[in-house]
Amino acid sequence: MDGFLLARADGVVRGYGSRIVFDDARQALAALRTGHAEFVVGALPFDPRKPAALSAPKRVEHTAGPWRPAALPELPAVRAVAELPSPAEHMARVRKLVAQLNDPAQPLRKVVAARSVLAEAQAALDPELVAAHLLTRHPHANVFAVDLTPAGRTGATLVGATPEVLIARQGDTVTLRPLAGTLPRLPDQSADSAQAGELLASTKNRAEHAFVIDWIGQRLGPICAELTIPDSPELISTSEVWHLATPITGRLRDTTTTALDLAMLLHPTPAVCGTPTGPALDVITHLEEDRGFYGGAVGWCDAEGDGVWVVAIRCAELSADGRIVRAHAGGGIVAASDPRAELDETTAKLRTLLGALNCDLPAQ
């Protein structure tokens, strides 16, 4: 896929081709400020030290309203072939992290632990068709497909359906709705309602959520003349999980601060990395395989500084030939985390992407 797609309920942005490519977000910012680029699209990696996948497209389309794909052919069969790490090893990693988090001598308060599933398709998967199937299953999600070639992953595509907006900027107004604290949905309606109530009352999940909200407040406070953060989170749901969410709005002091500036300021949040950010990032890069663009950010920014960046979760990387899929999911680990519950949370999150491919996870 030589291009970019971000489809939200209120509009669709498409980028076609690449006039300039950037593997460093600072280069993209400079191009916007000097007029060398009127529009930048793409993805930021989970680890900000790794190459980005950003470009100034040859052509951009920005249309109002939801994306309505013209046709939805069936996808080729896809089967899971490996879990990295295995479920048992993921739980062992969580136990290790919990022990570390309960050590008062170390600074960590939260670390996000992720795992991935590797799958194979019988025939090439078209990234935009995968995105269309994701939209059909998750009509309220932010659906995306991004060419990762500028980052050196020639022909690979990041595709997903995320419920989380990292930051949106229009004029001097910024909005975001961070998510942290999760429980799986249950098939029985009464049990599912009880599960939602349990999440809202959960000391562990509310503490995990508070880490994220406090950190965002610290980051946005100095650059916002006004910042509105509710005292308590609200519940939102996807087909697979319940989340705690807090809608935040702010008014910028300086309107030269662009949406890309804001994305770089906030990424990675404690919701995908941990608290404090630096030590958590070090633990993750030592403990896990490379996350690539999972847990990164996908979005766009124009020459006026307006734009939208969403958190790259509920996503997968498709290989250049469209035959290999690697999907990630993670969960925030705090001192009170239960390893089995954390495994179940990642399994529920993986179903967002894999379910659209009719790909079942191995029994656990």
C-alpha positions as CSV (number, residue, x, y, z in Angstrom):
1,M,0.0,0.0,0.0
2,D,1.6,3.2,-1.2
3,G,-0.4,5.7,0.9
4,F,-2.2,6.5,4.1
5,L,-5.8,6.1,5.5
6,L,-7.3,7.3,8.7
7,A,-11.1,6.9,8.9
8,R,-12.9,8.3,11.9
9,A,-16.6,8.8,12.5
10,D,-16.4,12.5,11.6
11,G,-14.1,12.3,8.6
12,V,-11.6,10.4,6.4
13,V,-8.1,11.5,5.5
14,R,-6.3,9.8,2.6
15,G,-2.8,10.4,1.4
16,Y,-1.6,9.1,-2.0
17,G,2.0,8.5,-2.9
18,S,5.0,10.3,-1.2
19,R,6.5,13.5,-2.4
20,I,8.9,13.6,0.6
21,V,9.6,10.9,3.2
22,F,10.8,11.4,6.8
23,D,12.2,8.8,9.2
24,D,12.4,11.5,11.9
25,A,9.4,13.5,13.1
26,R,11.6,16.5,13.7
27,Q,12.4,16.6,10.0
28,A,8.6,16.5,9.2
29,L,8.0,19.4,11.6
30,A,10.7,21.4,10.0
31,A,9.2,20.8,6.6
32,L,5.8,22.0,7.8
33,R,7.2,25.1,9.3
34,T,9.3,26.1,6.3
35,G,6.6,25.4,3.8
36,H,8.4,22.5,2.2
37,A,5.4,20.3,3.2
38,E,1.7,21.3,3.3
39,F,0.6,18.1,4.9
40,V,2.3,15.3,6.8
41,V,0.9,11.8,7.3
42,G,2.1,8.5,8.8
43,A,3.1,6.8,12.0
44,L,5.4,7.2,14.9
45,P,7.1,4.1,16.3
46,F,6.6,2.9,19.9
47,D,10.2,3.7,20.8
48,P,10.8,7.3,19.8
49,R,14.5,6.5,19.2
50,K,13.5,4.3,16.2
51,P,12.8,5.5,12.7
52,A,9.4,7.0,12.0
53,A,7.2,6.4,8.9
54,L,6.1,9.9,7.8
55,S,5.6,11.5,4.4
56,A,4.4,14.5,2.6
57,P,1.8,12.9,0.2
58,K,1.6,13.8,-3.5
59,R,-2.1,14.2,-3.0
60,V,-4.5,14.4,0.0
61,E,-8.2,13.9,0.2
62,H,-10.1,15.0,3.4
63,T,-13.8,14.1,3.3
64,A,-16.4,14.7,6.0
65,G,-18.4,11.9,7.5
66,P,-17.6,8.2,8.0
67,W,-15.9,6.0,5.5
68,R,-18.3,3.8,3.5
69,P,-16.3,1.2,1.5
70,A,-17.9,0.4,-1.9
71,A,-17.4,-3.3,-1.6
72,L,-16.3,-5.9,0.9
73,P,-15.0,-9.1,-0.7
74,E,-14.1,-11.9,1.6
75,L,-10.6,-12.1,2.9
76,P,-8.3,-15.1,2.3
77,A,-8.1,-17.6,5.2
78,V,-5.7,-16.7,8.0
79,R,-4.3,-19.0,10.7
80,A,-2.2,-18.2,13.8
81,V,1.1,-20.0,13.7
82,A,3.0,-18.6,16.8
83,E,2.5,-16.6,20.0
84,L,5.5,-14.4,21.0
85,P,6.1,-15.0,23.8
86,S,4.0,-18.1,24.7
87,P,1.1,-17.5,27.1
88,A,3.1,-19.1,29.9
89,E,6.1,-16.9,29.3
90,H,3.9,-13.8,29.2
91,M,2.6,-14.7,32.6
92,A,6.1,-15.3,33.8
93,R,7.1,-11.8,32.6
94,V,4.1,-10.3,34.4
95,R,5.1,-12.1,37.6
96,K,8.6,-10.7,37.3
97,L,7.3,-7.2,36.7
98,V,4.9,-7.4,39.7
99,A,7.8,-8.4,41.9
100,Q,9.8,-5.5,40.6
101,L,7.0,-3.0,41.0
102,N,6.6,-4.2,44.7
103,D,10.2,-3.3,45.4
104,P,10.2,0.1,47.1
105,A,13.8,0.7,46.2
106,Q,13.1,1.0,42.4
107,P,11.2,4.0,40.7
108,L,8.8,2.0,38.5
109,R,5.0,2.3,39.3
110,K,3.6,0.9,36.1
111,V,5.0,-1.0,33.0
112,V,2.9,-2.0,30.0
113,A,3.7,-5.7,29.0
114,A,2.8,-6.7,25.5
115,R,2.7,-9.9,23.5
116,S,2.1,-10.7,19.8
117,V,0.6,-13.3,17.5
118,L,2.1,-14.3,14.2
119,A,-0.4,-15.4,11.5
120,E,-0.2,-16.5,7.9
121,A,-2.7,-15.9,5.1
122,Q,-3.4,-18.3,2.3
123,A,-3.2,-15.5,-0.2
124,A,-2.1,-11.8,-0.1
125,L,-4.1,-9.6,2.2
126,D,-5.0,-6.2,0.8
127,P,-4.4,-3.6,3.7
128,E,-7.3,-1.4,2.7
129,L,-9.7,-4.4,2.5
130,V,-8.5,-5.5,6.0
131,A,-9.2,-1.9,7.2
132,A,-12.7,-2.1,5.6
133,H,-13.5,-5.3,7.4
134,L,-12.2,-3.8,10.7
135,L,-14.6,-0.8,10.1
136,T,-17.5,-3.1,9.5
137,R,-16.9,-4.9,12.8
138,H,-15.9,-1.7,14.8
139,P,-17.8,1.2,13.2
140,H,-17.0,3.6,16.1
141,A,-13.2,2.9,16.0
142,N,-10.5,5.0,14.3
143,V,-9.5,2.7,11.4
144,F,-6.1,3.2,9.8
145,A,-3.7,1.8,7.2
146,V,-0.2,3.3,6.9
147,D,2.7,2.5,4.5
148,L,5.8,1.8,6.7
149,T,8.3,2.2,3.8
150,P,9.7,5.5,5.1
151,A,10.9,3.7,8.2
152,G,12.9,1.2,6.2
153,R,10.1,-1.5,6.3
154,T,9.7,-1.5,2.5
155,G,6.2,-2.4,1.4
156,A,5.0,-3.3,5.0
157,T,1.7,-1.8,6.2
158,L,0.4,-1.0,9.7
159,V,-3.4,-1.6,9.9
160,G,-5.7,-1.4,12.8
161,A,-8.9,-0.1,14.5
162,T,-8.0,1.9,17.7
163,P,-10.5,3.2,20.2
164,E,-8.0,5.9,21.5
165,V,-7.3,9.4,20.3
166,L,-3.8,10.5,21.4
167,I,-4.4,14.2,20.5
168,A,-6.6,16.2,18.2
169,R,-5.9,19.9,17.5
170,Q,-8.1,22.4,15.7
171,G,-7.1,26.0,16.0
172,D,-6.2,26.6,19.7
173,T,-8.3,23.7,20.9
174,V,-6.9,20.3,21.8
175,T,-9.0,17.2,22.7
176,L,-8.0,13.7,23.8
177,R,-9.6,10.7,25.5
178,P,-6.9,8.5,27.1
179,L,-7.8,4.9,28.0
180,A,-6.2,2.9,30.8
181,G,-7.8,0.2,32.9
182,T,-9.5,-2.7,31.0
183,L,-11.6,-5.8,31.5
184,P,-12.8,-8.2,28.9
185,R,-16.5,-8.2,27.7
186,L,-18.6,-11.2,28.7
187,P,-21.2,-12.9,26.6
188,D,-23.9,-12.9,29.3
189,Q,-25.6,-9.4,29.5
190,S,-26.0,-9.3,33.2
191,A,-22.5,-10.6,33.8
192,D,-21.1,-8.1,31.3
193,S,-22.9,-5.2,33.2
194,A,-21.4,-6.5,36.4
195,Q,-18.0,-6.6,34.8
196,A,-18.4,-3.0,33.8
197,G,-19.3,-2.0,37.3
198,E,-16.3,-4.0,38.7
199,L,-14.0,-2.1,36.4
200,L,-15.3,1.3,37.4
201,A,-14.9,0.4,41.1
202,S,-11.6,-1.3,40.7
203,T,-8.8,0.2,42.9
204,K,-6.1,-1.4,40.7
205,N,-7.6,-0.2,37.4
206,R,-8.4,3.3,38.7
207,A,-4.8,3.6,40.0
208,E,-3.5,2.5,36.6
209,H,-5.8,5.1,34.9
210,A,-4.7,7.8,37.3
211,F,-1.0,7.4,36.3
212,V,-2.0,8.2,32.8
213,I,-4.2,11.2,33.5
214,D,-1.8,12.8,36.0
215,W,1.1,12.5,33.5
216,I,-1.0,14.0,30.7
217,G,-1.9,16.9,33.0
218,Q,1.7,17.5,33.8
219,R,2.6,17.5,30.1
220,L,-0.2,19.7,28.8
221,G,-0.5,22.0,31.8
222,P,2.5,24.3,30.8
223,I,1.3,24.7,27.2
224,C,-2.4,25.2,27.8
225,A,-4.0,28.4,29.0
226,E,-7.0,26.2,30.0
227,L,-7.1,22.5,30.7
228,T,-10.3,20.6,31.7
229,I,-9.8,17.2,33.2
230,P,-12.8,15.5,34.9
231,D,-12.3,14.2,38.5
232,S,-13.4,10.6,37.6
233,P,-13.1,8.4,34.6
234,E,-16.1,7.1,32.5
235,L,-16.8,3.7,31.0
236,I,-16.5,3.1,27.3
237,S,-16.7,-0.3,25.5
238,T,-15.7,-2.0,22.3
239,S,-16.9,-5.4,21.2
240,E,-14.2,-7.1,23.1
241,V,-13.4,-5.0,26.2
242,W,-14.5,-2.3,28.7
243,H,-12.2,0.6,29.2
244,L,-11.8,3.5,31.7
245,A,-11.6,6.7,29.8
246,T,-11.2,10.4,30.6
247,P,-12.2,13.1,28.1
248,I,-9.8,16.0,28.3
249,T,-10.0,19.4,26.5
250,G,-7.5,22.3,26.5
251,R,-6.8,25.7,24.9
252,L,-3.2,26.3,23.7
253,R,-1.3,29.3,24.8
254,D,0.7,29.3,21.5
255,T,-1.0,28.4,18.3
256,T,2.3,27.6,16.6
257,T,2.2,24.4,18.6
258,T,1.1,21.9,16.0
259,A,-0.7,18.6,16.3
260,L,2.6,16.8,15.5
261,D,4.3,18.8,18.3
262,L,1.6,17.6,20.6
263,A,1.8,14.0,19.5
264,M,5.6,14.0,20.1
265,L,5.1,15.7,23.5
266,L,2.6,13.0,24.7
267,H,4.0,9.9,23.0
268,P,4.5,7.4,24.5
269,T,2.0,7.9,27.3
270,P,1.9,5.7,30.4
271,A,-1.1,3.9,28.8
272,V,1.3,2.2,26.3
273,C,4.6,2.4,28.1
274,G,4.5,3.0,31.8
275,T,5.5,5.3,34.7
276,P,8.0,6.9,34.9
277,T,8.4,6.8,31.1
278,G,12.2,6.4,30.8
279,P,12.7,3.5,33.2
280,A,9.5,1.8,31.8
281,L,10.7,2.1,28.2
282,D,14.1,0.7,29.2
283,V,12.4,-2.3,30.9
284,I,10.2,-3.0,27.9
285,T,13.0,-2.8,25.3
286,H,15.1,-5.2,27.5
287,L,12.3,-7.6,28.2
288,E,10.3,-7.8,24.9
289,E,10.8,-8.3,21.2
290,D,10.8,-5.1,19.1
291,R,7.2,-3.7,19.1
292,G,7.8,-1.8,15.9
293,F,4.8,0.6,15.5
294,Y,2.5,-1.1,17.9
295,G,1.9,1.3,20.7
296,G,3.1,4.2,18.5
297,A,0.8,6.8,16.9
298,V,-0.9,7.2,13.5
299,G,-2.1,10.5,12.2
300,W,-1.8,13.7,10.2
301,C,-0.9,17.3,10.5
302,D,-1.4,20.2,8.1
303,A,0.5,23.4,7.5
304,E,-1.9,25.3,9.8
305,G,-1.0,22.9,12.7
306,D,-4.3,21.2,12.8
307,G,-4.4,17.4,12.8
308,V,-5.3,14.2,14.6
309,W,-3.1,11.4,16.0
310,V,-4.5,8.2,17.3
311,V,-2.8,5.5,19.5
312,A,-1.6,2.6,17.4
313,I,-3.2,-0.2,19.3
314,R,-5.6,-3.0,18.2
315,C,-3.3,-3.3,15.1
316,A,-1.0,-5.5,13.2
317,E,1.9,-5.1,10.7
318,L,1.3,-6.8,7.3
319,S,4.4,-7.9,5.4
320,A,5.2,-6.5,2.0
321,D,3.7,-9.6,0.3
322,G,0.6,-9.5,2.4
323,R,1.0,-13.0,3.6
324,I,2.4,-12.5,7.2
325,V,0.5,-10.7,10.0
326,R,1.9,-9.8,13.3
327,A,-0.7,-8.5,15.8
328,H,0.2,-7.1,19.2
329,A,-1.7,-6.4,22.5
330,G,-0.6,-5.3,25.9
331,G,-1.8,-4.4,29.3
332,G,-0.7,-2.1,32.1
333,I,1.1,-3.9,34.9
334,V,1.0,-2.4,38.4
335,A,1.9,-3.8,41.8
336,A,-1.6,-5.4,42.2
337,S,-1.7,-7.1,38.8
338,D,-2.7,-10.7,38.4
339,P,-0.8,-12.6,35.7
340,R,-3.7,-14.7,34.5
341,A,-6.0,-11.7,34.3
342,E,-3.3,-9.8,32.3
343,L,-3.0,-12.6,29.8
344,D,-6.8,-12.7,29.4
345,E,-6.8,-8.9,28.8
346,T,-4.3,-9.2,25.9
347,T,-6.3,-12.1,24.4
348,A,-9.4,-10.0,24.4
349,K,-7.6,-7.1,22.8
350,L,-6.0,-9.3,20.1
351,R,-9.5,-10.4,19.0
352,T,-10.2,-6.9,17.6
353,L,-7.7,-7.4,14.8
354,L,-7.7,-11.2,14.5
355,G,-11.5,-11.4,14.6
356,A,-11.7,-9.3,11.5
357,L,-9.5,-11.8,9.8
358,N,-11.5,-14.8,11.1
359,C,-8.3,-16.0,12.8
360,D,-8.7,-17.9,16.0
361,L,-6.2,-17.8,18.8
362,P,-4.9,-21.2,20.0
363,A,-6.7,-22.5,23.1
364,Q,-5.0,-21.4,26.4
